[in-house]
Amino acid sequence: MIRYAVIGIGRMGSVHANNLAKGRIKGARLVAVCDTDTQKLKDFGAKFPKVALFEDHKTMLSSVKPDAVIVATPHYSHVELVCDALNAGVNVLSEKPAAVEACEAQKAIELAKSLPHLKYGIMYNQRTNRMYAYAKKLLDSGALGEIKRVTLTITDWYRSQHYYDQGGWRACWCGEGGGLLINQCVHQLDVLQWLTGMPVFLTAWAATKNRDITVENDVVAVMDYANGAKCVFTASGHELNGTNLLEIAGDKGRITIGKFKMKYLKFAKSETEVNATTTKGYGRSPYKVKKLTYGIRNILSELRTRGQQANIIRNFTNCLLGKAELIAPGSEGIKALSIINAIYLSAYNGNKKVELPLDYNEYCKLLQKLKEEEKIQQ
């Protein structure tokens, strides 16, 4: 039985803590929670009197000595808490993003590497989506051939002004380190790089549209891959009834994934072969179609228990029990974060072309500038 503690019992942390406390994660149980908000602790303790309550995470780690801890606090604190847990000899699963700055994420990764007996994971729950998992299998097997084009459109993260007026640490450079990208789209950008790999260059545009906030809620980026293929990424937090679509076109087939449905076209002949052998007409190839859905059971699970997040905790638990490999190792948290940092670096520097791997120092300077400007506006 893996003994868990949760640091931060706000919106997501309380979901993780509830799932553990209610026995929804086989092989795991909740022994402690920590939060600086005493009222949240009292309310949680009233529901689960057997769970120890702490206001200080170091005291909790030393006195309870859990097997694993889930970090579910504001973004800027993730690296510090991850490192404190690892240094205390505790396995750690961090909420996304791994950090605000890729250079900070690297610190946690290096520490975890020096402690190979401990596990460090990240809550990239979209990797448990059966459609993305199937796409990963296809791409890794070479079934699509060389990637020719990628389109990622995520415009269904609608957030009204009321959402932002609730205040707190979100939707500001000083509290969150960005807006739409680092809060919502980090999941889709992780899936993107998980499936297609990291781009080598990107050019981006970001704006704040029709909202009284200092961070972006509208983004367009064009990413260049090493083989010459491009990805066009579009994201919006101000579009009603938006689109959730990932399309990957390859030499041998094409994948189209919506929010709940996926379609895979397998070409009988590759485009390369069609182009080389066509002597009449425009050229075409027969194809087979395979369809996959997200699944009604998964949809219901999402409504009741945040099923994807619970799946990550199950995977982390099974990894600690020696029954599985990590779906989302903490070492991979830096990849989507690097794309996000690069998009900001391009968008807020006159749409300049940014090379990856990222120049960490250049991004640190930009973020500091954005934070200082934000303070002046307030």
C-alpha positions as CSV (number, residue, x, y, z in Angstrom):
1,M,0.0,0.0,0.0
2,I,1.5,3.4,-1.1
3,R,1.0,6.1,1.5
4,Y,0.2,9.4,-0.1
5,A,0.3,13.0,1.0
6,V,-1.1,16.0,-1.0
7,I,0.4,19.5,-0.8
8,G,-2.2,22.0,-1.8
9,I,-5.9,21.2,-1.5
10,G,-7.3,23.8,-3.8
11,R,-9.2,23.1,-7.0
12,M,-7.2,20.2,-8.3
13,G,-5.4,19.2,-5.1
14,S,-8.7,18.6,-3.4
15,V,-9.8,16.3,-6.3
16,H,-6.6,14.2,-5.9
17,A,-7.0,14.1,-2.2
18,N,-10.6,13.1,-2.4
19,N,-9.9,10.3,-4.9
20,L,-7.2,8.9,-2.6
21,A,-9.2,9.4,0.6
22,K,-12.2,7.6,-0.9
23,G,-10.2,4.6,-1.9
24,R,-10.6,5.2,-5.7
25,I,-6.9,4.5,-6.3
26,K,-6.1,0.8,-5.8
27,G,-3.0,0.2,-3.8
28,A,-2.9,3.7,-2.4
29,R,-4.3,5.6,0.6
30,L,-4.1,9.2,1.8
31,V,-2.3,9.8,5.1
32,A,-1.9,13.6,5.1
33,V,-2.7,16.9,3.4
34,C,-0.9,20.2,3.6
35,D,-2.2,23.7,2.8
36,T,-1.5,27.2,4.1
37,D,-5.2,27.9,4.1
38,T,-6.4,26.8,7.6
39,Q,-10.1,26.9,6.6
40,K,-9.5,24.4,3.8
41,L,-7.7,22.1,6.2
42,K,-10.5,22.3,8.7
43,D,-13.1,21.6,6.0
44,F,-11.1,18.6,4.7
45,G,-10.5,17.3,8.2
46,A,-14.2,17.4,8.9
47,K,-14.8,15.0,6.0
48,F,-11.8,12.8,6.5
49,P,-10.9,12.8,10.2
50,K,-8.2,10.1,9.9
51,V,-6.1,12.2,7.5
52,A,-3.4,14.2,9.2
53,L,-3.5,18.0,8.6
54,F,-0.4,20.3,8.2
55,E,0.2,23.9,7.4
56,D,4.0,23.3,6.7
57,H,5.1,20.8,4.1
58,K,8.5,20.1,5.6
59,T,7.0,19.3,8.9
60,M,4.6,16.9,7.1
61,L,7.3,15.2,5.2
62,S,9.5,14.6,8.2
63,S,6.8,13.6,10.6
64,V,4.5,11.5,8.4
65,K,7.2,10.2,6.0
66,P,4.8,9.3,3.2
67,D,5.8,7.1,0.3
68,A,4.7,9.6,-2.2
69,V,3.5,13.2,-2.4
70,I,1.4,15.0,-4.9
71,V,2.3,18.7,-5.5
72,A,-0.8,20.7,-6.4
73,T,0.1,24.3,-5.6
74,P,0.5,27.5,-7.7
75,H,3.0,27.2,-10.6
76,Y,5.9,29.1,-9.2
77,S,6.1,26.8,-6.1
78,H,6.3,23.5,-8.0
79,V,10.0,23.1,-8.3
80,E,10.8,24.1,-4.7
81,L,8.2,21.6,-3.4
82,V,9.3,18.8,-5.7
83,C,12.9,19.3,-4.7
84,D,12.0,19.4,-1.0
85,A,10.1,16.1,-1.4
86,L,12.9,14.4,-3.2
87,N,15.5,15.6,-0.7
88,A,13.3,14.1,2.0
89,G,13.4,10.8,0.3
90,V,9.8,10.9,-1.0
91,N,8.6,10.0,-4.4
92,V,6.8,13.0,-6.0
93,L,4.1,13.5,-8.6
94,S,3.7,17.2,-9.6
95,E,0.8,19.0,-11.2
96,K,1.5,20.7,-14.5
97,P,3.3,22.7,-15.5
98,A,6.7,21.4,-14.2
99,A,7.6,25.0,-13.6
100,V,7.1,28.5,-15.1
101,E,10.6,28.7,-16.6
102,A,12.3,25.7,-18.3
103,C,15.5,26.5,-16.5
104,E,13.8,26.0,-13.2
105,A,12.3,22.7,-14.4
106,Q,15.8,21.5,-15.2
107,K,16.8,21.9,-11.6
108,A,14.1,19.4,-10.5
109,I,15.1,17.0,-13.3
110,E,18.8,17.1,-12.4
111,L,18.0,16.4,-8.7
112,A,15.7,13.5,-9.7
113,K,18.5,12.0,-11.8
114,S,20.8,12.1,-8.9
115,L,18.3,10.1,-6.8
116,P,17.5,7.2,-9.1
117,H,15.8,5.2,-6.3
118,L,13.0,7.8,-6.3
119,K,10.3,8.4,-8.9
120,Y,9.4,11.9,-10.2
121,G,6.3,12.2,-12.3
122,I,4.1,14.9,-13.8
123,M,0.3,15.2,-14.2
124,Y,0.2,15.1,-18.0
125,N,-3.2,13.3,-17.8
126,Q,-4.0,13.7,-21.5
127,R,-1.5,10.9,-22.1
128,T,-4.1,8.5,-20.7
129,N,-6.6,9.5,-23.4
130,R,-7.1,6.3,-25.4
131,M,-7.2,8.2,-28.7
132,Y,-3.9,9.9,-28.1
133,A,-2.4,6.6,-26.8
134,Y,-3.5,4.9,-30.0
135,A,-2.0,7.7,-32.1
136,K,1.2,7.3,-30.1
137,K,1.3,3.6,-31.0
138,L,0.7,4.3,-34.7
139,L,3.4,7.0,-34.9
140,D,6.0,5.1,-33.0
141,S,5.4,2.1,-35.3
142,G,6.0,4.2,-38.4
143,A,2.5,3.5,-39.6
144,L,2.0,7.1,-40.8
145,G,5.5,7.3,-42.4
146,E,7.2,10.7,-42.4
147,I,5.1,13.5,-41.0
148,K,4.2,16.1,-43.6
149,R,1.9,18.4,-41.8
150,V,0.4,19.0,-38.3
151,T,-2.5,21.2,-37.3
152,L,-3.5,21.7,-33.6
153,T,-6.5,23.9,-32.9
154,I,-7.6,24.4,-29.3
155,T,-10.2,27.1,-29.1
156,D,-12.5,25.5,-26.6
157,W,-10.9,26.9,-23.4
158,Y,-13.5,29.7,-23.1
159,R,-13.0,31.9,-20.0
160,S,-15.3,34.9,-19.4
161,Q,-14.2,38.1,-17.6
162,H,-16.1,36.7,-14.5
163,Y,-13.6,33.8,-14.4
164,Y,-10.7,36.2,-14.2
165,D,-12.4,38.6,-11.8
166,Q,-12.4,35.9,-9.1
167,G,-8.7,36.9,-8.6
168,G,-6.1,34.8,-6.9
169,W,-2.8,33.9,-8.5
170,R,-4.1,33.0,-12.0
171,A,-4.0,35.0,-15.2
172,C,-1.0,37.1,-14.4
173,W,2.7,37.0,-15.1
174,C,3.6,37.4,-11.4
175,G,1.2,34.8,-10.1
176,E,1.0,32.2,-12.9
177,G,3.7,33.0,-15.3
178,G,1.4,33.5,-18.2
179,G,-2.2,32.8,-19.3
180,L,-3.9,30.5,-21.7
181,L,-0.7,28.7,-22.7
182,I,0.8,27.8,-19.4
183,N,-2.5,27.1,-17.6
184,Q,-4.7,25.3,-20.1
185,C,-2.8,24.5,-23.3
186,V,0.2,22.9,-21.6
187,H,-1.7,19.6,-21.8
188,Q,-2.2,19.8,-25.6
189,L,1.4,20.9,-26.2
190,D,2.7,18.0,-24.2
191,V,0.6,15.6,-26.4
192,L,1.8,17.4,-29.5
193,Q,5.5,16.9,-28.7
194,W,4.8,13.4,-27.3
195,L,3.4,12.4,-30.7
196,T,5.5,14.4,-33.1
197,G,8.6,15.3,-31.3
198,M,10.1,18.8,-30.6
199,P,10.1,21.5,-33.2
200,V,13.5,23.1,-34.1
201,F,12.1,26.6,-34.7
202,L,8.9,28.5,-34.1
203,T,7.3,31.9,-34.7
204,A,4.4,33.0,-32.6
205,W,1.8,35.7,-32.1
206,A,0.0,36.3,-28.8
207,A,-2.7,38.8,-27.7
208,T,-5.1,39.7,-25.0
209,K,-8.6,40.0,-26.6
210,N,-11.7,41.5,-25.0
211,R,-10.5,40.7,-21.4
212,D,-9.2,42.9,-18.7
213,I,-6.1,40.8,-18.0
214,T,-2.3,41.2,-18.5
215,V,-1.7,37.8,-20.1
216,E,-2.6,36.2,-23.4
217,N,-5.9,34.5,-24.2
218,D,-5.2,34.3,-28.0
219,V,-2.2,32.5,-29.6
220,V,-1.0,31.4,-33.1
221,A,2.3,29.7,-33.6
222,V,4.0,28.1,-36.6
223,M,6.4,25.4,-35.6
224,D,9.1,24.0,-37.9
225,Y,10.3,20.4,-37.6
226,A,13.7,19.1,-38.6
227,N,12.4,17.3,-41.7
228,G,10.8,20.5,-43.0
229,A,7.2,19.7,-41.9
230,K,5.3,22.5,-40.1
231,C,2.7,22.6,-37.4
232,V,0.2,25.4,-37.2
233,F,-1.0,25.8,-33.6
234,T,-4.0,28.0,-32.7
235,A,-5.4,28.6,-29.3
236,S,-8.2,30.8,-27.9
237,G,-9.9,31.5,-24.6
238,H,-12.5,33.9,-25.9
239,E,-14.2,31.8,-28.6
240,L,-17.7,30.4,-27.9
241,N,-18.2,26.7,-28.7
242,G,-14.7,26.4,-29.9
243,T,-12.8,23.6,-31.6
244,N,-10.6,20.9,-30.2
245,L,-8.7,19.2,-33.2
246,L,-5.4,17.6,-33.8
247,E,-4.5,16.4,-37.3
248,I,-1.3,14.7,-38.3
249,A,-0.7,14.0,-42.0
250,G,1.9,11.5,-42.9
251,D,3.3,9.9,-46.1
252,K,1.3,6.7,-45.4
253,G,-1.8,7.9,-43.6
254,R,-3.5,10.6,-41.6
255,I,-4.8,10.9,-38.0
256,T,-7.6,13.3,-37.1
257,I,-8.5,13.6,-33.4
258,G,-11.4,15.7,-32.0
259,K,-12.5,16.0,-28.4
260,F,-14.3,12.6,-28.3
261,K,-13.7,11.0,-31.7
262,M,-10.7,9.9,-33.8
263,K,-10.3,8.8,-37.4
264,Y,-7.3,7.1,-38.9
265,L,-6.9,6.8,-42.6
266,K,-4.4,4.2,-43.7
267,F,-3.3,4.6,-47.4
268,A,-2.8,1.5,-49.5
269,K,0.0,3.4,-51.3
270,S,2.2,6.1,-49.7
271,E,2.0,9.6,-51.2
272,T,5.6,9.1,-52.3
273,E,4.6,6.0,-54.3
274,V,1.5,7.6,-55.7
275,N,3.5,10.6,-56.9
276,A,6.2,8.3,-58.5
277,T,3.8,6.0,-60.3
278,T,0.8,8.2,-61.4
279,T,0.6,8.5,-65.1
280,K,-3.1,9.5,-65.5
281,G,-5.3,11.9,-63.6
282,Y,-4.3,13.6,-60.5
283,G,-3.1,10.6,-58.5
284,R,-4.9,8.9,-55.6
285,S,-4.7,5.9,-53.3
286,P,-7.4,3.6,-51.8
287,Y,-7.5,3.8,-48.0
288,K,-8.9,2.1,-45.0
289,V,-10.6,3.9,-42.2
290,K,-10.4,3.1,-38.5
291,K,-12.5,5.0,-36.0
292,L,-12.1,5.3,-32.3
293,T,-14.1,7.2,-29.6
294,Y,-13.2,8.5,-26.2
295,G,-15.8,6.2,-24.7
296,I,-18.9,6.9,-22.7
297,R,-17.5,5.2,-19.6
298,N,-14.5,7.6,-19.7
299,I,-16.7,10.6,-20.1
300,L,-18.7,9.6,-17.1
301,S,-15.6,8.9,-15.1
302,E,-14.3,12.4,-15.9
303,L,-17.5,13.9,-14.6
304,R,-17.3,12.0,-11.3
305,T,-13.6,11.6,-10.5
306,R,-11.5,13.5,-13.0
307,G,-10.7,10.1,-14.5
308,Q,-7.6,11.1,-16.5
309,Q,-5.9,12.6,-13.4
310,A,-6.9,9.5,-11.4
311,N,-5.4,7.4,-14.1
312,I,-2.0,9.2,-13.7
313,I,-2.1,8.6,-10.0
314,R,-2.9,4.9,-10.6
315,N,0.0,4.6,-13.0
316,F,2.3,6.4,-10.5
317,T,1.1,4.0,-7.8
318,N,1.6,0.9,-9.9
319,C,5.1,2.2,-10.9
320,L,6.0,2.5,-7.2
321,L,4.7,-1.1,-6.7
322,G,6.8,-2.3,-9.5
323,K,3.9,-3.1,-11.8
324,A,4.2,-0.4,-14.5
325,E,6.4,2.2,-16.2
326,L,5.7,5.9,-15.8
327,I,3.4,7.3,-18.5
328,A,4.5,10.8,-17.8
329,P,8.0,11.0,-16.2
330,G,8.9,14.4,-14.6
331,S,11.9,14.6,-16.9
332,E,9.5,15.2,-19.8
333,G,7.8,18.1,-18.1
334,I,10.4,20.5,-19.6
335,K,9.4,19.8,-23.2
336,A,6.0,21.4,-23.4
337,L,7.2,24.1,-21.1
338,S,10.1,24.9,-23.4
339,I,7.6,25.2,-26.3
340,I,5.5,27.6,-24.2
341,N,8.5,29.7,-23.2
342,A,9.6,29.8,-26.8
343,I,6.1,31.0,-27.9
344,Y,6.2,33.8,-25.4
345,L,9.8,34.7,-26.4
346,S,8.7,35.0,-30.0
347,A,5.3,36.6,-29.5
348,Y,6.6,39.3,-27.1
349,N,9.7,40.1,-29.1
350,G,8.1,41.2,-32.4
351,N,7.3,37.7,-33.6
352,K,11.0,36.8,-33.9
353,K,12.0,33.3,-35.0
354,V,13.0,31.3,-31.9
355,E,15.3,28.3,-32.0
356,L,14.9,25.3,-29.8
357,P,16.5,24.1,-27.6
358,L,15.6,27.3,-25.9
359,D,18.0,30.0,-24.7
360,Y,16.9,29.9,-21.0
361,N,18.6,33.2,-20.1
362,E,16.9,35.1,-22.8
363,Y,13.5,33.9,-21.6
364,C,14.2,34.7,-18.0
365,K,15.0,38.3,-19.0
366,L,11.7,38.5,-20.9
367,L,9.6,37.1,-18.1
368,Q,11.2,39.5,-15.6
369,K,10.3,42.4,-18.0
370,L,6.7,41.3,-18.3
371,K,6.4,40.9,-14.5
372,E,7.8,44.4,-14.0
373,E,5.4,45.9,-16.6
374,E,2.5,44.1,-14.9
375,K,3.3,45.6,-11.5
376,I,3.3,49.1,-13.0
377,Q,-0.1,48.5,-14.5
378,Q,-1.7,47.4,-11.2
